[in-house]
Amino acid sequence: MTTKQRAYLKSLAMNMDAVLQVGKSSMTPEFTKAVKEALDARELIKISVLKNCADDPRELAVLLAERTRSQVVQVIGKKIVLYKEGQDKNKRIQLP
């Protein structure tokens, strides 16, 4: 992913609400499955890390990206933005 594409995805994610939240149970197989389903449906998702989660958001982002075969767009504070190119060519986000 180029820096121009990453900047474009960041601008799209700026107006999005968090789709999922990581709580104190952190990374469970069910949560990973939910992230994967959300990425398949939307391509670009925002995840919020709650205060009661002891894990580092950057580490969580890398781990989620590995498990879901997606890319980390950005991590700001306790917000994670992930991108995974969709299967349907008609619904894909057009990257510059």
DSSP file (Angstrom, degrees, kcal/mol; ACC not computed):
  #  RESIDUE AA STRUCTURE BP1 BP2  ACC     N-H-->O    O-->H-N    N-H-->O    O-->H-N    TCO  KAPPA ALPHA  PHI   PSI    X-CA   Y-CA   Z-CA
    1    1 A M              0   0    0      0, 0.0     2,-0.1     0, 0.0     0, 0.0   0.000 360.0 360.0 360.0 130.4    0.0    0.0    0.0
    2    2 A T     >  -     0   0    0      1,-0.1     4,-2.4     4,-0.0     5,-0.2  -0.349 360.0-111.7 -81.0 165.6    1.4    3.4   -1.0
    3    3 A T  H  > S+     0   0    0      1,-0.2     4,-2.4     2,-0.2     5,-0.2   0.841 119.0  55.2 -66.3 -32.1    1.4    6.4    1.3
    4    4 A K  H  > S+     0   0    0      2,-0.2     4,-1.9     1,-0.2    -1,-0.2   0.916 109.7  45.6 -66.6 -42.5   -1.1    8.1   -1.0
    5    5 A Q  H  > S+     0   0    0      2,-0.2     4,-2.3     1,-0.2    -2,-0.2   0.903 112.6  51.0 -66.0 -41.4   -3.5    5.1   -0.7
    6    6 A R  H  X S+     0   0    0     -4,-2.4     4,-2.3     1,-0.2    -2,-0.2   0.910 109.5  50.3 -62.8 -41.7   -3.0    5.0    3.1
    7    7 A A  H  X S+     0   0    0     -4,-2.4     4,-1.9     2,-0.2    -1,-0.2   0.884 109.8  51.0 -63.6 -38.6   -3.8    8.8    3.3
    8    8 A Y  H  X S+     0   0    0     -4,-1.9     4,-1.8     2,-0.2    -2,-0.2   0.918 111.0  47.5 -64.5 -43.8   -6.9    8.3    1.3
    9    9 A L  H  X S+     0   0    0     -4,-2.3     4,-2.3     1,-0.2    -2,-0.2   0.866 109.3  54.4 -66.4 -35.9   -8.1    5.4    3.6
   10   10 A K  H  X S+     0   0    0     -4,-2.3     4,-1.3     1,-0.2    -1,-0.2   0.900 107.1  51.0 -62.2 -40.4   -7.3    7.6    6.6
   11   11 A S  H  X S+     0   0    0     -4,-1.9     4,-0.5     1,-0.2    -2,-0.2   0.870 111.3  47.8 -66.9 -35.7   -9.5   10.3    5.2
   12   12 A L  H >< S+     0   0    0     -4,-1.8     3,-0.7     1,-0.2     4,-0.2   0.894 111.8  50.1 -68.7 -39.0  -12.4    7.9    4.7
   13   13 A A  H >< S+     0   0    0     -4,-2.3     3,-1.2     1,-0.2    -2,-0.2   0.710  92.0  78.3 -73.4 -20.3  -11.9    6.4    8.2
   14   14 A M  H 3< S+     0   0    0     -4,-1.3    -1,-0.2     1,-0.3    -2,-0.2   0.856  99.2  40.4 -58.3 -36.9  -12.0    9.8    9.9
   15   15 A N  T << S+     0   0    0     -3,-0.7    -1,-0.3    -4,-0.5    -2,-0.2   0.445  97.3 103.4 -92.8  -1.4  -15.8   10.1    9.6
   16   16 A M    <   -     0   0    0     -3,-1.2     2,-0.3    -4,-0.2    29,-0.0  -0.472  65.1-132.5 -83.4 152.5  -16.5    6.5   10.5
   17   17 A D        -     0   0    0     -2,-0.1    29,-0.4     1,-0.1     2,-0.2  -0.676  39.6 -88.7 -93.0 157.6  -17.7    5.2   13.8
   18   18 A A        -     0   0    0     -2,-0.3    29,-0.2     1,-0.2     3,-0.1  -0.485  33.9-165.5 -67.4 132.1  -16.1    2.2   15.5
   19   19 A V  S    S+     0   0    0     27,-3.0     2,-0.3    -2,-0.2    28,-0.2   0.828  70.9  22.0 -86.5 -37.0  -17.6   -1.0   14.4
   20   20 A L  E     -a   47   0A   0     26,-1.1    28,-2.7     2,-0.0     2,-0.4  -0.877  66.2-145.7-131.4 161.4  -16.1   -3.2   17.1
   21   21 A Q  E     -a   48   0A   0     -2,-0.3     2,-0.6    26,-0.2    28,-0.2  -0.994   8.8-143.4-131.3 136.6  -14.7   -2.8   20.6
   22   22 A V  E     +a   49   0A   0     26,-2.8    28,-2.7    -2,-0.4    31,-0.2  -0.879  30.1 179.4 -96.9 122.3  -11.9   -4.7   22.3
   23   23 A G    >   -     0   0    0     -2,-0.6     3,-1.4     3,-0.3    31,-0.1  -0.113  48.7 -63.6-106.0-156.2  -12.6   -5.2   26.0
   24   24 A K  T 3  S+     0   0    0      1,-0.3    30,-0.2    29,-0.2     3,-0.1   0.736 127.9  62.5 -70.1 -21.6  -10.9   -6.8   28.9
   25   25 A S  T 3  S-     0   0    0      1,-0.2    -1,-0.3    28,-0.1    28,-0.1   0.620  88.3-175.0 -76.6 -10.1  -11.1  -10.3   27.4
   26   26 A S    <   +     0   0    0     -3,-1.4     2,-0.9     1,-0.1    -3,-0.3  -0.258  50.8  14.6  58.3-127.3   -8.9   -8.9   24.6
   27   27 A M  S    S+     0   0    0     -3,-0.1    -1,-0.1    -5,-0.1    -5,-0.0  -0.706  71.4 163.0 -90.9 104.0   -8.2  -11.2   21.6
   28   28 A T     >  -     0   0    0     -2,-0.9     4,-2.2     1,-0.1     5,-0.2  -0.779  51.0-112.5-109.4 160.6  -10.6  -14.2   21.6
   29   29 A P  H  > S+     0   0    0      0, 0.0     4,-2.0     0, 0.0     5,-0.1   0.853 119.5  54.9 -59.3 -33.1  -11.2  -16.4   18.6
   30   30 A E  H  > S+     0   0    0      2,-0.2     4,-2.2     1,-0.2     5,-0.1   0.897 107.3  48.8 -66.9 -40.4  -14.7  -15.1   18.4
   31   31 A F  H  > S+     0   0    0      2,-0.2     4,-2.3     1,-0.2    -1,-0.2   0.915 110.2  51.0 -66.4 -41.7  -13.5  -11.5   18.3
   32   32 A T  H  X S+     0   0    0     -4,-2.2     4,-2.2     1,-0.2    -1,-0.2   0.902 110.4  49.9 -60.4 -40.9  -11.1  -12.4   15.5
   33   33 A K  H  X S+     0   0    0     -4,-2.0     4,-2.4     1,-0.2    -1,-0.2   0.897 109.4  51.4 -64.2 -40.6  -13.9  -14.0   13.6
   34   34 A A  H  X S+     0   0    0     -4,-2.2     4,-2.2     2,-0.2    -2,-0.2   0.887 109.9  49.6 -64.6 -38.7  -16.1  -10.9   14.0
   35   35 A V  H  X S+     0   0    0     -4,-2.3     4,-2.5     2,-0.2    -2,-0.2   0.919 110.3  50.6 -64.6 -43.6  -13.3   -8.7   12.7
   36   36 A K  H  X S+     0   0    0     -4,-2.2     4,-2.1     1,-0.2    -2,-0.2   0.909 111.4  47.7 -61.5 -43.2  -12.9  -10.9    9.7
   37   37 A E  H  X S+     0   0    0     -4,-2.4     4,-1.8     2,-0.2    -1,-0.2   0.895 111.4  50.6 -65.1 -40.6  -16.6  -10.8    8.9
   38   38 A A  H  X S+     0   0    0     -4,-2.2     4,-2.4     1,-0.2     5,-0.4   0.896 110.4  49.5 -65.0 -39.9  -16.7   -7.0    9.3
   39   39 A L  H  X S+     0   0    0     -4,-2.5     4,-2.2     1,-0.2    -1,-0.2   0.888 109.4  51.9 -65.9 -38.8  -13.8   -6.7    6.9
   40   40 A D  H  < S+     0   0    0     -4,-2.1    47,-0.3     1,-0.2    -1,-0.2   0.860 115.9  41.7 -64.4 -34.5  -15.5   -9.0    4.4
   41   41 A A  H  < S+     0   0    0     -4,-1.8    -2,-0.2    -5,-0.1    -1,-0.2   0.840 133.9  14.5 -80.9 -34.5  -18.6   -6.8    4.6
   42   42 A R  H  < S-     0   0    0     -4,-2.4     2,-1.6    -5,-0.1    -3,-0.2   0.644  74.4-146.8-120.4 -18.8  -17.0   -3.3    4.6
   43   43 A E  S  < S+     0   0    0     -4,-2.2    41,-2.2    -5,-0.4     2,-0.5  -0.228  85.7  55.5  74.0 -45.2  -13.3   -3.5    3.6
   44   44 A L  E     + B   0  83A   0     -2,-1.6     2,-0.3    39,-0.2    39,-0.2  -0.972  69.8 169.4-122.8 120.8  -12.4   -0.6    5.9
   45   45 A I  E     - B   0  82A   0     37,-2.2    37,-2.2    -2,-0.5     2,-0.4  -0.932  25.2-144.0-132.8 155.7  -13.3   -0.8    9.6
   46   46 A K  E     - B   0  81A   0    -29,-0.4   -27,-3.0    -2,-0.3   -26,-1.1  -0.968  15.9-164.4-118.2 134.1  -12.5    1.1   12.8
   47   47 A I  E     -aB  20  80A   0     33,-3.2    33,-2.9    -2,-0.4     2,-0.5  -0.958   8.1-147.0-120.8 135.6  -12.0   -0.7   16.1
   48   48 A S  E     -aB  21  79A   0    -28,-2.7   -26,-2.8    -2,-0.4     2,-0.6  -0.869   5.9-147.5-103.6 133.2  -12.1    0.9   19.5
   49   49 A V  E     -a   22   0A   0     29,-3.2   -26,-0.2    -2,-0.5   -28,-0.1  -0.892  22.8-136.2 -99.4 118.1   -9.9   -0.4   22.3
   50   50 A L    >   -     0   0    0    -28,-2.7     3,-1.5    -2,-0.6   -29,-0.0  -0.249  18.4-111.8 -73.6 161.8  -11.7    0.2   25.6
   51   51 A K  T 3  S+     0   0    0      1,-0.3    -1,-0.1     3,-0.0   -28,-0.1   0.788 114.0  61.4 -64.1 -28.9   -9.9    1.5   28.8
   52   52 A N  T 3  S+     0   0    0    -30,-0.1     2,-0.6     2,-0.0    -1,-0.3   0.458  80.8  99.3 -81.7   2.1  -10.2   -1.9   30.6
   53   53 A C    <   -     0   0    0     -3,-1.5   -29,-0.2   -31,-0.2   -28,-0.1  -0.796  58.4-162.8 -88.3 123.2   -8.1   -3.6   27.9
   54   54 A A        +     0   0    0     -2,-0.6    -1,-0.1   -30,-0.2     2,-0.1   0.624  57.2  99.1 -82.3 -13.3   -4.6   -4.0   29.2
   55   55 A D  S    S-     0   0    0      1,-0.1    -2,-0.1     2,-0.0   -29,-0.0  -0.361  82.1-104.2 -78.7 155.0   -3.0   -4.7   25.8
   56   56 A D     >  -     0   0    0      1,-0.1     4,-2.3    -2,-0.1     5,-0.2  -0.615  23.0-137.3 -75.6 129.6   -1.2   -2.1   23.6
   57   57 A P  H  > S+     0   0    0      0, 0.0     4,-2.3     0, 0.0    -1,-0.1   0.841 102.7  54.3 -58.4 -34.8   -3.4   -1.0   20.7
   58   58 A R  H  > S+     0   0    0      2,-0.2     4,-2.1     1,-0.2     5,-0.2   0.915 109.6  46.6 -65.9 -41.9   -0.4   -1.1   18.2
   59   59 A E  H  > S+     0   0    0      1,-0.2     4,-2.4     2,-0.2    -1,-0.2   0.902 112.2  50.9 -65.6 -40.6    0.3   -4.7   19.2
   60   60 A L  H  X S+     0   0    0     -4,-2.3     4,-2.9     1,-0.2     5,-0.2   0.907 108.6  52.4 -61.4 -42.0   -3.4   -5.6   18.9
   61   61 A A  H  X S+     0   0    0     -4,-2.3     4,-2.4     2,-0.2    -2,-0.2   0.920 110.9  45.8 -61.7 -45.2   -3.5   -4.0   15.4
   62   62 A V  H  X S+     0   0    0     -4,-2.1     4,-2.1     2,-0.2    -1,-0.2   0.915 114.1  48.9 -64.4 -43.2   -0.5   -6.0   14.2
   63   63 A L  H  X S+     0   0    0     -4,-2.4     4,-2.4     2,-0.2    -2,-0.2   0.918 112.5  47.5 -63.7 -44.5   -2.0   -9.2   15.6
   64   64 A L  H  X S+     0   0    0     -4,-2.9     4,-2.3     1,-0.2     6,-0.2   0.901 110.0  53.0 -63.1 -41.2   -5.4   -8.6   14.1
   65   65 A A  H  X>S+     0   0    0     -4,-2.4     5,-1.7    -5,-0.2     4,-0.9   0.899 110.8  47.2 -62.6 -40.1   -3.9   -7.8   10.7
   66   66 A E  H  <5S+     0   0    0     -4,-2.1     3,-0.4     1,-0.2    -2,-0.2   0.936 114.6  45.7 -64.9 -46.3   -1.9  -11.1   10.7
   67   67 A R  H  <5S+     0   0    0     -4,-2.4    -2,-0.2     1,-0.2    -1,-0.2   0.812 122.1  35.5 -70.2 -30.5   -4.9  -13.1   11.8
   68   68 A T  H  <5S-     0   0    0     -4,-2.3    -1,-0.2    -5,-0.2    -2,-0.2   0.428 104.0-123.3-103.2   0.1   -7.3  -11.6    9.3
   69   69 A R  T  <5 +     0   0    0     -4,-0.9    -3,-0.2    -3,-0.4     2,-0.2   0.905  69.7 127.5  56.5  44.6   -4.8  -11.1    6.4
   70   70 A S      < -     0   0    0     -5,-1.7     2,-0.4    -6,-0.2    14,-0.2  -0.531  58.4-108.6-116.1-174.7   -5.6   -7.3    6.4
   71   71 A Q  E     -C   83   0A   0     12,-2.9    12,-2.4    -2,-0.2     2,-0.6  -0.951  20.8-123.4-122.6 140.9   -3.5   -4.2    6.6
   72   72 A V  E     -C   82   0A   0     -2,-0.4    10,-0.2    10,-0.2     3,-0.1  -0.716  25.4-179.2 -80.3 120.4   -3.2   -1.7    9.4
   73   73 A V  E     -     0   0A   0      8,-2.8     2,-0.3    -2,-0.6    -1,-0.2   0.907  63.1 -29.2 -84.2 -49.2   -4.0    1.7    8.0
   74   74 A Q  E     -C   81   0A   0      7,-1.2     7,-2.5     2,-0.0     2,-0.4  -0.987  41.9-149.6-163.3 158.3   -3.5    3.6   11.3
   75   75 A V  E     +C   80   0A   0     -2,-0.3     2,-0.5     5,-0.2     5,-0.2  -0.961  20.8 175.1-132.5 115.5   -3.5    3.4   15.1
   76   76 A I  E >   -C   79   0A   0      3,-2.0     3,-2.2    -2,-0.4     2,-0.4  -0.970  62.6 -52.3-123.5 116.4   -4.3    6.6   16.9
   77   77 A G  T 3  S-     0   0    0     -2,-0.5   -19,-0.1     1,-0.3     0, 0.0  -0.412 124.5 -16.7  59.7-114.7   -4.6    6.5   20.6
   78   78 A K  T 3  S+     0   0    0     -2,-0.4   -29,-3.2   -21,-0.1     2,-0.4   0.042 116.5  98.9-110.7  23.5   -7.1    3.7   21.2
   79   79 A K  E <   -BC  48  76A   0     -3,-2.2    -3,-2.0   -31,-0.2     2,-0.4  -0.942  50.9-167.2-114.3 133.9   -8.5    3.5   17.7
   80   80 A I  E     -BC  47  75A   0    -33,-2.9   -33,-3.2    -2,-0.4     2,-0.5  -0.965   3.2-162.3-119.3 134.1   -7.4    1.0   15.1
   81   81 A V  E     -BC  46  74A   0     -7,-2.5    -8,-2.8    -2,-0.4    -7,-1.2  -0.978  11.7-175.6-118.8 124.5   -8.2    1.2   11.4
   82   82 A L  E     -BC  45  72A   0    -37,-2.2   -37,-2.2    -2,-0.5     2,-0.4  -0.885   6.6-163.7-118.9 149.5   -7.9   -1.9    9.3
   83   83 A Y  E     +BC  44  71A   0    -12,-2.4   -12,-2.9    -2,-0.3     2,-0.4  -0.998  11.0 172.0-133.9 136.3   -8.3   -2.4    5.5
   84   84 A K        -     0   0    0    -41,-2.2   -14,-0.1    -2,-0.4     2,-0.1  -0.959  37.4-115.8-142.5 125.3   -8.8   -5.6    3.5
   85   85 A E        -     0   0    0     -2,-0.4   -42,-0.1     1,-0.1     7,-0.0  -0.354  37.4-124.6 -62.7 134.1   -9.6   -5.5   -0.2
   86   86 A G        -     0   0    0      2,-0.2    -1,-0.1     1,-0.1     6,-0.1  -0.258   4.3-127.5 -80.5 166.1  -13.0   -7.0   -0.9
   87   87 A Q  S    S+     0   0    0    -47,-0.3     2,-0.6     4,-0.0    -1,-0.1   0.851  89.2  79.1 -78.7 -37.7  -13.9   -9.9   -3.2
   88   88 A D    >>  -     0   0    0      1,-0.2     3,-0.7     3,-0.1     4,-0.5  -0.637  65.3-158.9 -80.8 115.9  -16.7   -8.0   -5.1
   89   89 A K  T 34 S+     0   0    0     -2,-0.6     3,-0.4     1,-0.2    -1,-0.2   0.780  89.2  57.4 -65.9 -27.2  -15.1   -5.8   -7.7
   90   90 A N  T 34 S+     0   0    0      1,-0.2    -1,-0.2    -3,-0.0    -2,-0.0   0.773 110.5  42.1 -75.4 -26.1  -18.2   -3.6   -8.0
   91   91 A K  T <4 S+     0   0    0     -3,-0.7    -1,-0.2     2,-0.1    -2,-0.2   0.392  87.1 122.5-101.6   2.1  -18.2   -2.7   -4.2
   92   92 A R  S  < S-     0   0    0     -4,-0.5     2,-0.5    -3,-0.4    -7,-0.1  -0.269  70.3-109.4 -67.5 150.0  -14.5   -2.1   -3.8
   93   93 A I        -     0   0    0      1,-0.1     2,-0.9   -84,-0.0    -1,-0.1  -0.685  34.7-126.6 -73.9 126.5  -13.1    1.1   -2.4
   94   94 A Q        -     0   0    0     -2,-0.5    -1,-0.1    -3,-0.1    -2,-0.0  -0.681  26.7-157.5 -81.6 106.4  -11.4    2.8   -5.4
   95   95 A L              0   0    0     -2,-0.9   -90,-0.1     1,-0.1   -89,-0.0  -0.606 360.0 360.0 -83.9 144.0   -7.8    3.6   -4.2
   96   96 A P              0   0    0      0, 0.0    -1,-0.1     0, 0.0   -91,-0.1   0.499 360.0 360.0 -69.1 360.0   -5.9    6.3   -6.0
